[in-house]
Amino acid sequence: MTVVRTLAPSVILLLGCAGPSSPPQPQQVSQPGTAVESPVFSTDSCEIDDDCAPVATCHADKCVRREQAGTLPSGLMCTMECRGGSVDCGYNHCGCAPSPSGPKLCALLAGAAKR
């Protein structure tokens, strides 16, 4: 009787875990307002998209010339959330675009980069 009482919780636990389980399905969640409405220009001049990169920070929302981007501090851990108005999750990308004043500047541009 003591053996049954001792083993019963273990058997119940094992039976509960033995059933087939399906892998979690990815969720497609629409998040309004994730892309910038218009380019967010820096003051850094450029010639091509590859001249530009996101500022080295979590959830970068600014783009600069690649050599000005910097690096993330050692040990910094960013959250894995997708923040609108940033380069997270392909919402926006850094590129070289004509500015309203004429010269091409690095800018945060709507949508994923076309490579």
C-alpha positions in Angstrom: 0.0 0.0 0.0 2.9 2.4 0.8 4.5 1.6 -2.6 1.2 2.5 -4.4 0.9 5.8 -2.5 4.5 6.6 -3.3 4.4 5.7 -7.0 0.9 7.0 -7.8 1.9 10.7 -8.2 4.9 9.8 -10.4 2.8 7.6 -12.6 0.1 10.3 -13.0 2.8 12.8 -13.8 4.3 10.5 -16.5 1.0 9.7 -18.1 0.1 13.4 -18.3 3.3 14.1 -20.1 3.2 11.1 -22.5 0.4 12.4 -24.7 1.3 13.7 -28.2 1.7 17.4 -28.4 1.9 19.5 -31.5 4.5 22.2 -31.8 3.3 25.8 -31.1 2.1 27.6 -34.2 3.5 31.0 -35.0 1.1 33.8 -34.5 0.6 36.4 -37.2 -0.2 39.6 -35.3 -0.9 42.8 -37.1 0.7 45.8 -35.4 -0.4 49.1 -36.7 2.0 52.0 -36.8 5.2 49.9 -37.1 6.7 51.5 -40.2 7.7 55.2 -40.3 5.4 57.4 -42.3 8.2 59.3 -43.9 12.0 59.0 -44.0 13.8 60.0 -40.8 16.9 61.7 -42.0 20.3 62.0 -40.3 22.8 64.6 -41.2 25.2 62.0 -42.6 25.8 62.1 -46.4 25.8 58.8 -48.4 26.0 57.5 -52.0 24.4 54.0 -51.6 22.3 52.2 -49.1 25.3 50.2 -47.8 26.9 53.4 -46.6 24.2 53.6 -43.9 23.6 51.5 -40.7 21.4 51.7 -37.6 22.9 53.5 -34.6 24.2 50.8 -32.2 21.5 50.7 -29.6 18.6 48.4 -28.8 15.6 49.0 -31.0 17.5 51.5 -33.2 15.3 54.3 -34.6 18.0 56.3 -36.3 20.4 55.6 -39.1 23.9 57.1 -39.7 26.9 56.5 -41.9 28.2 53.0 -41.2 31.5 54.2 -39.7 29.5 56.4 -37.2 27.1 53.6 -36.1 29.3 52.4 -33.2 29.0 49.1 -31.4 26.8 47.8 -28.6 28.3 47.8 -25.2 29.7 44.4 -24.1 27.1 42.4 -22.1 24.2 44.6 -23.2 21.0 42.5 -23.6 18.2 43.8 -25.7 14.6 42.7 -25.4 13.2 40.5 -28.3 10.1 42.6 -28.8 9.4 44.3 -32.1 9.1 48.0 -31.6 7.4 50.2 -34.2 9.4 53.1 -35.6 12.6 51.0 -35.3 14.6 48.6 -37.5 13.2 45.7 -35.5 11.6 42.8 -37.4 11.9 44.4 -40.8 9.5 47.3 -40.0 12.0 49.8 -41.3 15.5 49.8 -42.7 18.5 52.1 -43.1 19.2 53.4 -46.5 20.5 56.3 -48.6 17.7 58.7 -49.8 17.5 62.1 -51.4 16.7 64.6 -48.6 14.2 67.5 -49.0 17.1 69.9 -49.2 18.7 67.9 -52.1 21.7 65.8 -51.0 21.5 62.1 -50.3 21.5 61.3 -46.6 21.3 58.2 -44.4 17.7 57.7 -43.3 15.3 55.3 -41.5 13.1 54.2 -44.4 9.8 52.3 -44.2 9.7 48.5 -44.8 12.3 45.8 -45.1 15.5 46.5 -47.1 15.3 45.2 -50.7 18.5 43.2 -51.2 
